[in-house]
């Protein structure tokens, strides 16, 4: 394959004159795809509005013309859905591809690294900024380190290569200062040579977008370690507005009617703030008197491996998955806790319904999920029901396989924190930074704001922002 042939196909799918940054990235990609070296990993980094997504889309659509097989992956189901949409090809979660369940009949045995049977395949991972590079204690997946397992999976294939794509101005994984999978030094610590292409220049079309213009302002503040937040711009743009509480409820309701509930999202900094929004939306817009009603949009807040039938298209219900509440059946007040029998569907796979038990207490906690102390107490309460089992090990197994102990933890999903929003995009986004200290915002706040802004596709609202944050 000649470089001219390569570029000709890419340009055909780009449908516009490539920018200098895109040309430079394509030159490096051609070298990477043509190279016989097996110890290279490609890192494609690009900020919002730089044309990274259009370049990646053109590359994926062109690969069949070069006789190259590709597998598309992302850290979450929502991010995989976005990737599949612009690539026009199925995309999967990383977990779906690289792990396999140790026992179909016993989920407590966890997930092992899958067998990589692929040959001569390019694995393309989008939203790589979300990939954790540290071992997570108690993780049922492989070594507990997602990036480590991803690298091992690629190595286990035959002549397989890896392209990591992402935006390192976004929020890094929880408890990390940077996004390790996009850091050259970190990737090369695994014995690979990292070929890095960084796209910085905003494409001309993006300059007309208030959403992307403001994202660019915040990104520059992150790059230059600016101590003062730049004044966000709303004047001259129709897709960005500042709004206060006076007409907030009315505006959200208007977008629910015009854009749909599933394309309208409120993004907050804390779970406590998200809880307040969710309560207000249910009572003042949706007029729900009950804490849960059929039709509620919910979000899973803890991985669950218990409820899926053997014919399930997914291996587990993941933390962060958006679900629709289809039916509520019996309610129970056991162990000082409220449960429901329910039928749900995943927002990303609405044809597949799951019958399960829901744990109501998680709706109200101000943390991301229920604390370990809650489960310690619940374990003791349920264990008492199995006191007739004399063998300690068998009694523990009975508790761990009890339906109530495995009830799904959920929160309402009309408003969510930015970490939960990462990887997704919605037509309309409302951002509320909530209470802020009097000190100047730090880089962590800038990353939060940048990530929140770039979740919006068509309309963005700055809700109750400090006056000094937004131009008059």
N, C-alpha and C positions, 0 to 999 in steps of 0.2 A: 504494500500500500504506500503510494507516494504522499507527500505532505499536501500537494495540490489537490489530489483526489479527496483526502481527508477534509481539507478546508472547504472544498466545493460542496460537500454534503452537509457540513455543519452550517455553512452560510445559507443554504437552501432552507433549512429549518429555522434559522434565526429570523429570517424575513425582515431584517433591517441591517444597515451598515454596522458592523461590529465596532465597538469602542477600542481604543488602544489597549486598555486593560484586558478586554476579551480576546484580542489578537494575541497578546502575550500569554494569556492562560492557555489558549488553544495550541500555541507553539510548544509549551511545556507538556500539555496533554498528549500531543502527537508523539513526542519523545517517549513519554511514559508508556503509552499503549504499544509503541513499536519496539521498545527495549526488551531484550531477552533476560534482563536482570530480574531475579526473583525477590531481591531484598529491598524493593522500593515501595513506598506508600505515597500516594498523591494527596495533598491537602489543598482543597480549594476554599479559600476564605473570601467572603464578600459581604459588604454591608448592605442594608436595605437601599434599593434604588440603583445599585451598581450594575445590574444586569446578570447577576450570578444565577438567578433562577432561570432566566431565558437561555443562558448558555448551557446550564445543566440539562434543561429540557431538550435543546437542540442536540446535545451530545448523546443523550439516551435514545432519541429517535433515530440517530444516525448509526448507532452501533451495529444493528442488523446488516446494514449495507457493507460493513467492514468484516462481516462474518464473526462478530464478537458477541458472545452471550453475556447478558448482564442480569444481576439480581439486585433489586432495589429494597433498601431497608431504612428504617427510622426508629428512634428510641421509643416512640409511643404510637398507639393506634391512630390517634388524631393526626400526628405528623406524617404517618405513612399514608393516610388518606389524602392529605394535601400534596404529597409527593406524587402519588398515583394520578391525581387530577392533572397536574401540569406535565407529567411525563407521558400520560396516556398509556400507562402500563401498570399492571398490578405491583403494589409495594406491600411490604410486610414489616412487622415489628422485628427488631433485632432478635428478641427472645424467641419469636416463632421460628426463625431460621436456625439459630445456633444452639438451641437447647432441645432436649427431648426428656420426656417424663420418665423417671426411673421405673415407676410402676403405675400402670393404668388403674389399678384397683386400690392403690394406697398413695394418695398425694403427699402424705407426710414424708415419703422417701425422697422428695425433691426432684430436681432436674439436673441431668448430666449434660456435658458438652455433646452436641449432636455429631453424627458422622458426616463429614464433608465429602459427598460423593461427586461434587462438581469438578469439571475439568475445563481449563482454558476460559475461565469466567471472571468477569469484572464485578466485584461487589461494590455497590455505590450506596453510601450511607449519608442521608441528609439530616440536618439538625444535629450534627455531631457535637455541638456545644453542650448538649444535654447529657452526654455520656460520662458516667463517673469513672474515675481512674483509680479509685481506692477500693479495697475490700470492704464490703458491708457485713458487719457482724450478724450472724444468724440468717443470711440470705440463703434461700433454698436453691439458688441458681449457680451451678458450676463452682468456680473458685470463690464466688462472691464479688469478683471484680469484673464488671461488664467489658471494659476495654481489653483487659488481659485475655478474657475468654474469646472475644472477637478476633484478636490477633491469632490466638491458637487455632481457632476454627479455620481462618484463612490459610494458615500454614499447613493444615491437615489436608487441604485440597490439592489437586494436581494443576500446577501452573495457574493458580488463582491470584488475583491482585485486588487491592483495596483502594477506593477513592473516598476520602472523608470530606464532606462539604458542611459548611456552617458559617456562622456569624459570631465572632468572638467578642463583639460588643454586647451581646445578650447576657442574661443572667447565667452564671456558671452553675454546675450542679450544686445541690445543697451541701453546705459545709466546705465549699471550695472557693478559692479566690479567683481562679482562672478556669477555663475550659480545657482540660488536659488533652483531649483528643485532637485539639486544633493547635497544640503547642509543639513546635518542631523538636525541641530538646526532649520532651516527654516521649514522643513517638520514637525518636532515635535511641532512647534508652532501652528499647526492645531489640536493638541490633539492626534496625532498618535505616535506610537512607530516606529522609523525607523530602519530597519535591513539593515546594510550597508556592502557590500562586495567590497573591493578595489583590483583590479588586477594591479600589478606593474611590474611583471617580464616579460621580453620580451621572447617570445617563440623562440626556437632554429632556426626555419626556417626564422624568421624575421631578424635575424642577417645578413643573406646573402643579404638583400635588402638595397640598399642605401637610398631609400625613408624612410623606417622605422628606419634605423640607425640614420639618421639625425633628424627625428621626435623625437627619443629617446633622442638625445643630447639636443634639445631645451626643451623638457619636463623636463629633469633634471635641466636645468637652471631655469625653472619656479618654480619647487619644492624647490630649494635651494636659491631662490631669488638672483641668480647670477647677478652681476652687469655688467659683460662683456659677450658679445655674444660668445659662443663656436665656434671654427672654423668648419664650415660645411665641410663635407667630400665628395669628388668626386672621388678621386684616389682609384682604386681597385673596383669601381662599374660601371656597364654598364647602370644602370637605372637613374643615376644622372649626370648632366653636368652643368658647368658654361658656359655662353654664353654672348657675347656682341652684340652691334648693327650691327657689320660688316656683319654677316650672319644670323641675326635674321629673317628677312623677308623670306629668302630662307628656313630656317628651319621650320617656321610655315607653309609655303606652302607645304613642303614635308609631314608634318604630316596631313595636310588637305587632301592630295591625298592618303596617306597610311592608316590613322586612321579614317578619316572623320572629317568634321567640328564639328559635334555634340559630338565627343570624344576628342576634342582639346580645351583647355580653357586657357586664359591668366587671371591671378589674380593680381589685383593691390591694393594699399592702399587707393586711392582716386577716386572719380567719375571723376574728371578732367583728371586724368591719363588714366582711362578707356576710356573716350571719345576720347582722342588722339589716343589710340591704335585702337579703332573701326573705326575712320576715316581713319587711315593708312591702315588697313586691307581691308576696302572696296575699297579704291582707288588704292592700290599697289598690292594686292593679288587677290581680287575678281573682280577688274576692274569695279566697279559700279560707274557710273557717277552721278546717282540720289541718294538722301539721303535715299530713300526707294525704294526697288525693290522686286517683288515676289521672294520668296526663302530666304529673309533675316531672320536671327535668331534674335529674339527680346526678351526683358525681360519686364514684367509688373513692374512698379515702384510705383503703388498705387492700393489698393484694389478697385475692381469695381463690383457693384452689379446690374448693369442696363441692360446688354445686353443678358443675358442668357435666352433662351426659356424655357417653362415649362417642356419640356422633357429632360432638361439638366442633365447629370450625375454628375455635380458639382453644388454647391450652389452659388459660386461667383468666379470671376477671381482674384487670390490672388497676392498681392505684392510679387515679386520674381519668379512668374511662368515664365517658358520659353515658348515662342510661336513661331510658324512658320508663316510667312506672305505668304499666298497662292495667293491672288489676290488683286490688287489695282484697284479701280474704279474711281469715281469722286473725284476731289480735290476741296477744298473750301478755300477761303481767307476771313473769316468773323471775325469781332471783333478784327482786328489786329492780327489774329492768323490763322495758316494753319491747315486744317483738311483733312483727307482722308476717303472715304468709303472704307472699306477693308473686306476681308475674312481671318480669321486666324484659326489655330488649335493649341491646347496645345501640347507641345512636349511630355507630359506624356500621352496624349490621342489623337493621330493624326487622328483617325477616326471621331472625332467630330468637325465639322466646325462651326464657329461663325461669323455672319455678324455684323459689328459694325463700329463705327467711331473712328479714331485714331487721337490723338493730337500730332502734330509734334514738337511743341516747347520743349517738355520734352527731346527730343533727345540731345539738346545742352546745357542744364543747367549743371552747375558744382556741384549742390547739388544732393541729392538722388532723388528728385522729384521737381516739380514746387512749388514755395513758396505760402503761403496763400494769399499774396498780388495779385498774378496772378489771383487767383480764385475770389477775391473780385472785381477786375476790370472786369473779364469775366462775373461775375454775373450782374454787373451794365449794361454792354453792352447788354446782352441777355434780361435783364428786360425791356429795352427800347422797344424791339420787342413785349412785352406783355403789353404795356402801355394802351391798350384798356380794360384791365381787371381792373375794378375799385376796387374790393375787394382786400385788401393787402395780405390776407392769400392765396387766390386763385391765385393771381399773383405770389407769392413766390413758391407755389406748381408747377405752370407751369414752372418756371425757373428750379427748382430742378429736374423736369422730362423732361427737354429739352435734345435732343440727343447731341447737341454740348456741353452742360455743363457736360454731362456724357461721353464724349469721353475718350477713353482708353489712359492712360499715359504709354509711353514705352521708352526704350532705346535699343540701339544695344547690343547684348549679346555675341559678340566674345571675348570681354574682360569685366570682371565684378569685383566688389570689393569683398573682402574676406567674408564680412557679407552676401552678396548675394550668394556666392558660398557654404556657410555652409550647410551641409546636403546632398550635391551632391558629386559625384566622376566622374572623367574622366580619360581615358587612358593616356592622355598626358596633362601636366600642365606646363605653363610658369609662374614663379613668378617674379614680378618686384616691389621692395620696393620703387622705386622712390626717391625723395629728402628726406634726413634724416638730422636732426640737428647734429651738431658736438658733442653734449653730448652723453653719453653712452645710448644704447637702454634700455627701461624700460620693465616692465612685460607685459604691454599692447602690445608692439611690439613683444615680444616673443610669446604671445598667437596668435597674428595675423600670425606670421611666422609658428608656429606649425599647426594652422588650415589650412593654405594655402598648406603646405607640404603634409598634410594627405588627400588632395583632389585628389592626383595623384595615379593612380593604376599601371601604367607600366613605365612611363618615366616622369622625372622631370627636369626642367631647371631653374637655378638661373640666371636671366637676369640682367646684369649690376650691380651685387652686389658689394658692397665696397670690395676692395682687402683684408682688414683685416677680413672680414666675412667668407672667403672661403680659405681652405688650398691650398698651391701652388702645 
